[in-house]
Amino acid sequence: LGAGKAGAAALAKACGAGGAATEGADEGGEGPRTTIMLRNLPMDLSRNALLRALDDAGFAGRYCFVYLPIDFTRRRGLGYALVSASTEPEAEALLARLDGLRPDADGEAWQASWSEPCRSISEHIDRYRNSPVMHPSMPDEYKPVVFSEGRRMEFPMPTRPIRPPRIRHFRTEPDPAQPS
């Protein structure tokens, strides 16, 4: 895949999205919805565990973008993920199957809804390719991933230099029980 908008458009086309958003056609909420947001995910869920859960739910090879945002300071998930399918009917099937899914008998049921404002893989590529999460210093597990026909693909190259993420460190608060 090439750098710039051409690489994003090629990946979007390979994923069934046609690359329209990369060229501006999907802006303003026009075009098909192919991305769902999953909520109520365990904070300790890894991206690989999420991918296994999606595959186990019958969607192996049917999603083309997955992003599980991570709190860089705590090194834990934020409790939600974004999953894009190749087509709107596939996304509707994802939404129907994953809403209320309880992959872990002890965990909460997942809630699935349409993603806003980003609706397609093209929009997600545009949003994340220059994001600090894609900085080389970040672990691969923290980064969004793209797939074509079930195979992981290289994320399109950034179009500008990526700044390192700002990672806040916990401040040690003085213990109120200790005398000053």
C-alpha positions in Angstrom: 0.0 0.0 0.0 1.3 3.4 -0.9 1.5 6.5 1.3 -1.1 9.2 1.4 -4.6 9.3 0.3 -4.0 6.7 -2.5 -2.9 4.1 0.0 -5.9 4.8 2.2 -8.2 4.6 -0.8 -6.7 1.3 -2.0 -7.2 -0.2 1.5 -10.7 1.1 1.7 -11.5 -0.3 -1.7 -10.0 -3.7 -0.7 -12.3 -3.6 2.4 -15.3 -2.8 0.3 -15.6 0.8 1.3 -14.5 2.2 -2.1 -12.4 5.0 -0.6 -15.1 7.6 -1.0 -14.5 9.2 2.4 -10.9 9.6 1.7 -11.9 11.8 -1.2 -14.5 13.7 0.8 -17.7 12.1 -0.3 -18.6 10.6 3.0 -18.2 13.8 5.0 -21.3 15.1 6.7 -22.7 11.6 7.4 -23.5 10.7 3.8 -22.7 7.2 2.6 -23.1 3.7 4.2 -22.5 3.0 7.9 -20.1 0.2 8.3 -18.7 0.9 11.8 -20.2 -0.1 15.1 -19.1 0.9 18.6 -18.9 -1.9 21.2 -19.4 -0.8 24.8 -19.2 -2.5 28.2 -16.0 -4.3 27.3 -13.8 -5.4 30.2 -11.0 -2.9 30.9 -8.4 -5.7 30.8 -9.6 -7.0 27.4 -6.7 -7.1 24.9 -7.1 -6.4 21.2 -6.1 -10.0 20.4 -8.8 -11.3 22.8 -11.4 -9.0 21.1 -10.4 -10.4 17.7 -10.8 -13.9 19.0 -14.2 -13.0 20.4 -15.3 -11.5 17.0 -14.1 -14.7 15.3 -15.8 -16.9 17.8 -19.0 -14.9 17.2 -18.9 -16.0 13.6 -17.3 -12.9 12.1 -13.8 -14.3 11.1 -12.8 -12.5 7.9 -15.9 -10.2 8.0 -14.4 -7.1 9.6 -11.8 -4.8 8.1 -11.0 -2.4 11.0 -10.7 -2.9 14.7 -9.6 -0.4 17.3 -9.6 -0.9 21.1 -8.6 2.4 22.6 -6.2 2.2 25.5 -5.5 4.5 28.5 -1.8 4.9 28.0 -1.2 5.8 31.6 -3.0 2.8 33.2 -2.3 0.5 30.3 -5.9 -0.7 30.2 -8.7 -0.5 27.8 -11.3 2.3 28.0 -14.2 -0.2 27.8 -15.2 0.3 24.2 -14.0 -0.6 20.7 -14.7 0.3 17.1 -15.3 -2.4 14.5 -15.9 -1.8 10.8 -17.3 -4.3 8.4 -16.7 -4.4 4.7 -20.3 -3.6 3.7 -23.3 -2.1 5.4 -25.2 -5.5 5.5 -22.2 -7.0 7.2 -22.1 -4.2 9.7 -25.9 -4.7 10.4 -25.1 -8.4 11.0 -22.3 -7.4 13.4 -24.6 -4.9 15.2 -27.4 -7.5 15.6 -25.1 -10.3 16.8 -22.9 -8.4 19.1 -25.5 -6.3 20.9 -26.1 -8.1 24.1 -23.4 -10.7 23.5 -21.8 -12.0 26.7 -18.5 -13.7 25.6 -17.5 -14.1 29.2 -20.2 -15.6 31.5 -19.0 -13.4 34.4 -18.8 -10.2 32.4 -21.4 -7.6 31.3 -23.3 -7.9 28.1 -21.8 -5.9 25.3 -23.7 -3.0 23.9 -23.4 -2.4 20.1 -24.5 0.8 18.4 -23.6 2.7 15.2 -20.4 4.7 15.5 -20.6 8.5 15.2 -19.1 10.6 13.8 -16.8 8.2 11.9 -18.9 5.8 10.0 -16.6 4.0 7.6 -13.1 2.5 7.4 -11.9 5.4 5.2 -12.9 7.9 7.9 -11.0 5.8 10.5 -7.9 5.6 8.4 -8.0 9.4 7.9 -8.5 9.9 11.7 -5.8 7.5 13.0 -3.0 7.4 10.4 -1.5 10.6 11.8 -2.6 10.0 15.4 0.0 9.8 18.3 -1.3 6.2 18.9 0.5 5.3 15.6 3.8 6.7 16.8 6.6 4.1 16.6 7.1 4.2 20.3 3.6 2.8 21.0 3.1 -0.9 21.4 1.4 -2.6 18.5 -1.4 -3.9 20.8 -2.5 -0.2 21.3 -2.9 0.5 17.6 -5.9 0.2 15.3 -5.6 -2.7 12.8 -6.9 -3.2 9.3 -7.8 -6.4 7.5 -8.6 -7.5 4.0 -10.3 -10.8 3.5 -9.4 -11.8 7.0 -5.6 -11.0 6.7 -4.1 -8.2 8.6 -2.7 -5.5 6.4 -0.2 -2.7 7.0 -2.0 0.4 8.2 -1.7 3.2 5.6 1.4 5.4 6.1 1.0 8.8 7.8 0.8 11.9 5.7 2.8 14.0 8.1 5.2 13.5 11.0 3.5 11.8 14.0 4.1 13.4 17.4 4.7 11.2 20.4 1.8 10.6 22.6 1.4 12.6 25.8 1.4 10.0 28.6 0.4 11.4 32.0 2.1 9.8 34.9 0.4 9.2 38.2 1.3 11.8 40.8 2.1 10.5 44.2 -0.2 12.1 46.6 1.0 12.7 50.2 -0.6 10.2 52.6 -2.9 12.3 54.9 -2.2 9.8 57.7 1.5 10.6 57.7 2.6 13.7 59.7 4.2 16.4 57.8 
